[in-house]
Amino acid sequence: MEEKIGDIKEKLKQWDDDRLAEFLEIYQNDTRSGVTALCTHAVKRMAAYKKELARMEVMTEYERQFASYGAICGIDEVGRGPLAGPVVAGAVILPKDCDILYLNDSKKLTAKMRDKLYDEIMEKAVAVGIGFVSEKRIDEINILNATYEAMREAIGKLGLKPDILLNDAVTIPGVSIKQVPIIKGDAKSASIAAASIIAKVTRDRFMEQMDEKYPGYGFASNKGYGSGEHIAALKQMGPCEIHRKTFIGHFVTV
């Protein structure tokens, strides 16, 4: 009995990208137009998969360069610029044979893809550490020092000591581990990209919770950054508990 086109379509949806050649081998001689269209889609998927494999080969260049080190840790932060909320740092040690695709600078990914990758990183990483420094601490020691503090906290929460740190652009003071600062590292290193995703998803989810606690500022959408909506609300309502007093002086008296 001839296989229904709808069943083949569902099969293709479930078919892993690395096995698409097998799908084509099975169905490429089926002359029905619907199956031909599915095979064309499979070919496009296979091309996109190969392109992503090539991109990830570039994204793991630094990891290969420093492969002689045991635990390679990527470090990145999110939240240096907002008017409200914490600065959050991520530290991630990926396995040497990491097979996570689509790792990239978190800002270049959709929220849906970040959430998907967050779960995959948390599942597959050797270790993950998150540093969380509040707006009050930022006001006390300034954002640069708060960023370093968040990064040190993230390293400390890994549960094991890394042998080398790949950092997004900065050199972290007060850390004895070898550091390699990489400009725009979240777009050049899989480990840093993973840290970027962990930090952003963690902070975004926190700010969504703060939107419920402090409604009216649009924290769920602007994540504390200075959007027009946020600034207008700040001027109308005044600051709330999680606003950074050292950041909002241009808009309100603090």
N, C-alpha and C positions, 0 to 999 in steps of 0.2 A: 504493500500500500504506500502510495506516494506521500511523503511528509508534507504537512500543511505549511504554507508560507508563514503564517502567524507563529507556528511553533519554532520555525527556523529563526524568525526575528527575535523571539524571546531567548533562544539559545545564544544568539550573537550578543545580546545584552549581557549575558552571564559569562561570556567567553573571555578569558584573560588575554590581555594585549600580547603577551609573549607567546601565545599559542594561536595567533590569528592565521599564520601560514597553514596550520592544520585545518582551520575552518574553510579556507579557500580551496585547499586540496579536496575537501569533501564536496563542496557545493559549486565550484567554478564551472562545471560542465552542465549544471542545471539551467536549461534555456528559458525557464519562466521569467518574465520581466521582473516580477517581484523579487525573485532570488538573485537575479543579475544586479538589481539595485542594492541588495544587501551585501553582495560581494564587493561592489564598488565602495560602499561604506566601510567595509572591512579593510580594503586596500588603503583608504584614507586614514583609518585608525592606525594601521600598521606603520604608515609613513610618519604620522604624528608621534607614535611611540618611539620609533627609531631616532627621530629628531630630539625627543626628550632624553633618551639615553645619551646622545652625543652632548647635549647641554649639561647633563649631570656629570659627564666625564670631565668637563671643564670645571664644574662646581666642586669637584673633589681633588683638584690639582694641589691645593695646599695640604690636604690630608695625606696625599701620596708623598708630597715633598718631605713631610715630617713623620712619615710612617715608622721611622725607627723609634719614635717616642711611644710609650705604651698607651696612656690615656690622653687623647687629644680633646680638649674642651673648647667649644665655641662660646663666646660671650657677646651679648648685645643687650641694649636697653630700649625702652620706649617710654615716652612721657616727659621729655625734657622741656618741651615748649608749651604745654597746656597752662591755662589759668587756674585749673583746679585739679585736685587728685594727686596721687602718688607718682613717683618715678619707679618703674619696675624693670629689673634686669633678669635675664635668663642665662643659665649656664647649662650646656648640653654636651654630654659625651656620647657620640654615636658609635655603634659597633664598627669594626674595621671593614666588614663586608656589608655595610649599610645599603639597603635596597629601596630606600624611600625616594620616590620620584617627586618632582614638582617643588622641591625645596627652593625657596627664593626669598628675597627681601619681602618681609611681611606686607609692606605697603603696596607691593605689586600684585598681591593675591586678593581674591574676593574673600569676603567674610566666610562664605560657605567652604571655600577651599582651605582657609586658615583653620577652621574648626576641624575639618577632616584630617589635616596634617597634624594638628595638635594631638588628636587622639592617637594617630599612628606613631608620632614621636614618643609620646608617653608610654606607648606599648613596647616600642622597639629599642629605645635608647638604653645605654648602659647605666646612665645616671642623668638626672635632671635636678637643677637647683634654681630656686626663684628668690630674688631679693626684692624687698618691698619697702620703700622709704616714703614716709607720709609727707603731706604738704607742710605740716608743722615743722618737721625736721628740715625740709627744703628751705623754709624761711629762716631757720636757725643757722644753717651752714652754707647756704647757696646751692644752686642746682648742680654745679659741676661736682662739688664735694659730695652731694647727695647721690649723684650718679655713681661715683666711685664706691660709695658706701653700699649702694644696692648691688653693685657687681661683686664686691667682696663678700656680701651676705649670700649671694647666689652661689659663689664658689664654695663657701662654707657649708652650704646645705646639700651639696652633691652626695655626701656620704662616702666619698673616696677622694683622695688627692690627685688632681690631674698632673700629668708630666709636662704638659705644655698648654698654653692658652693662646687661642686665635681670637683676637679682639677686633671688634668693629672700630677701627680708627685710633683708639686711645691706648695709652699705657697706664695701667692702674697702679697708683702708688700704694705702698704698704703690702705688696704681694711678692713673695720670694720666688714664685714659680716663673719659669721662662715664659716671656710674652712675645707675641708677634702681632703688632698692630697692622691691620690691613684696611686701607682706605676703601670705603664702600664694600666692606667685607661681607655684608649680608647678601650681596649679589654675586660674590665671588667664592664663597666657602660654604659648603653644605652644613658644616657644624655651626657657623655663625648664623646662617639662615634659619636653622632649627631653633637656635636660641632666640632669634628675632620673633619667630612665630609664637613660641611659648610665652615670651614677655608680652607681646601685643594681645594675644587672646586672654591672658590672665588679667591684664589691665582693662581691656574692653569689658570683660564680664563684671569686673568690680565697678566700673563706672555705670554700667546698666543697673546694678543694684543701687548705686547712689542716686540714680534718677528716681527710683521709687521712694527713697528716703528724703530726697531734696527735690521735689517736683518743680517744674517751671523753668529750669535752666537748660533743658534739652540734653542732659548728660548722656542719655541712651544713644543719641545720634551724634553729638559733637565730641563725646568722650572727654569733655573738659577743655577742649581747644577753643580758641577765641572766635567762634563763628558769629555772624551778625545776630542770630537769635540769642546766643549766649550773652553777648555783650549788652544787648538791649534788656534782657532779663536782669542782668547784674546791675545795671543802672536803675532799673525800676524797683527791684526787690532788695538790692543790697547783697553783700556776700553771704554765703553760708559757711558752715564749719569746715568744708573741705577746699575752700578757695585759698590760693596761695597769696598771702597778704603782700609779699614782695613782688608779685606779678601784676596786681590789679590796680595799682596806684594811678594809672593813666585814665581809669574809667570811674573809680569811686574813691571816696576818702576812707582811709583805713587807719 
